[in-house]
Amino acid sequence: MSNIIEILPRMTDHKQEAAKAAMSIISAGQTIGLGGGKTIAYLAELLAEDPKLMQSLTLTSSSFETSVLLHAKGFRLVAPSFISRIDVYFDGCDVFDRQLNALKSGGGIHTMEKLLASAADRFILLGDAGKYQATLNPKFPVAIEFLPQALSIVSRRLGELFPGTRFIQRMSTEKIGAAISDNGNMLADLYFDVFPDPTELDIQVKMIPGVVEHSLFRGMAHQAVVSGEDGVKNIYPV
């Protein structure tokens, strides 16, 4: 029987590496906004390891899970409704393109995420390098938050504007009925065969009465910090 023990190489956690790189962007005394997801949780943990920096910061978040983590770590946490300006807002995404147009569809909290991103002097995307693609991938849907009373109107109008698309209302997995956003509205996913022009999509969907917000962040991000096999990269819109 062999006594040889094979030692496997430790896999790099690229989300964690991106979070480490983001630490250099944060300065004492700033107001920092955090979104949701694993990379953001890593960043919160790293900030908590520097008590002096942590105590100087004011934090706010668009995510309930992140807010719970920040509260547990003892950060100075302020509700978004009391924030008018943020120095830096960090968040992940499903995918982003060369212009840093990003899709943030998975969590269904894109309305609050967009509010905080718009209040930030700098909005920075964090994650692994696989999030970056030359053009937005139709594999990922555009999530739409809309008033419950507007379900049929929004569905019909989207079909007229973007023929051939699939409108799939989100349903709850924990109870019978529709998934409801943190704002008390309904959510749906819009799937495209070919992703439309981001500017056209952004404007046309927002103009539909009853639509509260959608998950395409067009022209909002100032920078992306991603980690991949060739290290950490800072990407800027072209």
Residue, then its C-alpha position, 0 to 999 in steps of 0.5 A: m500500500s502506497n504511503i504517497i499523499e498527493i498534494l493538490p494545488r490550492m484553487t484561487d478564489h477569484k471573487q476573494e482576490a477581487a475583494k482584496a484588490a477593492m480594499s485599496i480603493i477605500s479610504a478612511g472617513q468615506t461613505i461606502g455602499l455595498g451590493g449583494g453576493k459572495t464577492i461583496a461579502y468577502l469585501a465586508e469581511l476584509l473591512a472588518e479585519d481593519p478595526k481602525l478603517m472600519q470605525s471611520l466608515t459609514l456603510t449602506s447596502s442595497s441587500f438585506e443579506t449584506s445589511v445583516l452581515l454588516h450589522a453583525k460585524g458592528f459597522r456604522l450602518v445607515a439605511p439607504s433612505f437616509i443616504s443622498r451621496i456615496d463615495v464608492y458603491f461596490d457590487g457584482c453582476d451577472v455579466f458586463d461588456r466593454q462599455l461596462n454596461a452590466l446585467k444585474s438580474g439574479g437577485g431581483i433587487h436591481t431597483m435599490e442597487k440602481l438607486l445606490a449606484s446613481a448616488a455614488d461618485r464611483f460605481i465599481l463592479l467586482g467579481d471574477a474575470g468570467k463576468y466580462q464579455a465583449t457584448l452582453n450575453p442573451k443567456f442572462p435575462v433582463a429582470i423587470e420590476f413592475l406594479p402588480q396592476a400593470l402585469s398584462i399591460v407590461s407583458r403585452r407592451l414588451g412583446e410589441l417592442f421586442p417581438g420573439t422575446r420570452f416574458i417569464q413572471r417570477m414565482s415564489t419558491e417558498k409560497i404559492g403565488a408570484a415573487i414579490s420584490d422588497n418594494g412590494n412589486m412583481l418581478a419578471d425575466l425577459y429573455f432575448d434570442v439576440f441582445p438588443d442595443p442597450t440604449e434602445l432597451d434602457i429607454q424603451v422599457k423605462m417608458i412603459p407605464g407601470v415599470v418601476e425599473h429594470s436590471l440593465f445598468r447602462g453607462m453607470a459603472h465607472q470601473a470593474v475590478v476582476s480577478g482571473e487566471d492572469g491576475v487582477k485587472n482594472i477595466y474602464p469603459v471604452 
